[in-house]
Amino acid sequence: MLRKIFFLFFSASLCFAFNIHAQVTVTQQPDPEYKHYTWDANPKLHELSADEAKRGEVVIKDKRILEYAFDDKDVCMYITRHTIVRVNSDKAIEENNTIYMGMGEGYSLVDVKARSISKDGKVTIMDEKNTKDVDNYEGLGHYKIFAIDGLEIGSEVEFIYTMKEPFKLYGTEYIRVNALIKDEQIDIYSPPYLIFATKSYNGFPDMLTDSTATEKHHVYMKAKDITGYDKETFSADNGALMRMEYAFAYNINNDAHARLYTYSDFCQKLFEVLDKGSTKQDKKAAEKVADTLKIRSLSDEGKIRYIESCIKNSVVVKEDVDGDQYRSLPDIFKNHVADDLGVIKLYHLVFDAANIKHEIVITSDRFDKPFDGDFDSWTYLQKYLIYFPTTNNYMAPTEIGSRYGFVPEDWICQKGLFIHAVTVGDYNTGVGKVKDLPCTDWNKSMSNITADTKFDLDQDMVNIRFKESFTGYEAYNLQPYYSYFADQDRKDFVDKFFKGNFEDSKPNNVKVSGYSETDLFRNPFVIEADFSTNTVLEKTGNKYLFKIGELIGPQSQLYRDTVRHTPIEDHHTHGYHRVLTFEIPDGYKVTNLDAVNMNIHDGTADDYTMEFHSFYSTDGNKVTVTIDEDYHQLRYPISMYEQFRKVINASADFNKVVLFLEKK
């Protein structure tokens, strides 16, 4: 959606930002930096310390040059990348013997060269025959792929390329590799009157301004010996990586103090599209819908839910379409297709017509980059929500599987830009404020299991009546979609659901409920069935092993004892409640019932944010095992990693619990 809003008003803004160029001829512009940057004509292997030589991979150099320049009077970017890597393992060779270059729309390759230097000093230049174009590489679009020969353990690979790309208002540079980077350099150049603001995150070194530069504005970073790490479980993925954001901020020839492309600017432009861009026909169509739905007597929440349900079940949102017909309400209602901007406009006008107060909220995917309200960069304006002040809740207009109250989990629990309408003259304009997007309560996203087990010792198996119910985000990937399955698909889904834990099970008396439109994220999604299995019962000598822990299914585990580099970040707060019952067969006893007793938590028994608590009770021959596993927060600092790890591992430990049934 952001791309389409750019398209609607970006051209005029760009002319304003760069209008100084009309007074300057192209010949007066200094050469782009890439024309004066090259590699060493006589390469040699770099010296490494004994410890460095033991590493599987060492990045000797990672230099990036980003330059904003004029080319034939058009503004463009030249991106240069120069990398040298010592490969000391087969894995490092596999990861570095090929260069993958994404060729987005408007991209062109200016130059590329690569070579390998063997441990004996032999230099092998990349053969142009080892180049191929792939129109849609693994669904990611057009790529150029270059293979590099001559790599062996102890050798180095070096490549340098320059790409010409369309102008961007903002960008992101990540440090991703899990190797030691001995020399990291990033340079951003622009004409001297165009200033880029930067901000560093997660330990990325701060960018500095080159006070000696005169022909260009130059900001840079130089760092030594950056230690990378492998991707960590329960981490914020890209959001946890070292990164730097840069954004076009000032044109000092227009107004040296006027910040350009602010969040406030975006709010105004968005409402120009939503309100000024709405025709009388659009507004009449919205009013007709509000009248037709006959919702005047409903509460605000009732109106919101009904409008959302009707639109999401009648209008398909497509990202790959463009044109006025996908943003015109009469056309949308006629053809039942909208683009993302069109559906935002649709909800906005219908909610207006139904007198439902609402605000447009824009945020990011926090697993890509958490929203930063203190650094005005449109790179954060990724995801769109609608907030309703009278109910203090949200909906996600473009997400078909989401419903009011449960928007995509990776968009919340952070900041967002809340935009409300203010009337100026005959039109509304948008005014924004950065506020919190709260998490949902942990007990609204639950997975609950009841498993009633009966032993058939003659057949060495158990018969189980199994029921699992899902609410909130635990139901997010199941509940909204089950109603669309054909009968055979539903059967296959249930079979796969049970066979995932009990491979020999053949579920019968199957019942699935809680998937109608009115159930979505209001009532639990429930799967229940009877089945028999011998996977949890094993006879050994004169006793039986009852693998009761396997009734809760496979569990996450963090047994590997490593240094933690990033804070803990989960996708949502949640809880699990399990009740496992069984009757001890006549003539038998369970000799180790205490094995199910576990109580791991942080804090105190009365004040904790995470727990795994399992215990048993008996009533004659009937045994009931109750398990509660809760995570009240989705973020924990590195200092609490060991506590978090113990709770996670407690569930994995319970998964291995085996009870002994022995004859009395």
Secondary structure, DSSP 8 states (H G I E B T S, - for coil): -HHHHHHHHHHHHHHHHTGGGGGS-GGGS---GGGG----SS-------HHHHTSSEEEEEEEEEEEEEEETTEEEEEEEEEEEEEE-SHHHHHHHSEEEEE--TT-EEEEEEEEEE-TT--EEE--GGGEEEETTGGGS--EEEEE-----TTEEEEEEEEEEEE--SEEEEEE--SSEEEEEEEEEEE-TTEEEEEEEETT----EE-TT--SSEEEEEEEEEEE-----TTS-GGGGSEEEEEEEEEEHHHHTT---S-HHHHHHHHHIIIIIT--HHHHHHHHHHHHHTT-TTS-HHHHHHHHHHHHHTT-EE-SS--SGGGT-HHHHHHH-EE-HHHHHHHHHHHHHHTT---EEEEE--TTT----TTS--GGG--EEEEEETTTTEEE-TT-TT-BTTB--GGG-SEEEEEEEEEEETTEEEEEEEEEEE----GGGSEEEEEEEEEEETTTTEEEEEEEEEE-GGGGTTTHHHHTTS-HHHHHHHHHHHHHTT-TT---EEEEEE--SGGGTTTS-EEEEEEEEESTTEEEETTEEEE-GGGGG-------S-----S-EE-SS-EEEEEEEEEE--TTEEES-GGGG-EEEESSBTTB-SEEEEEEEEEETTEEEEEEEEEES-SEE-GGGHHHHHHHHHHHHHHTT--EEEEE-
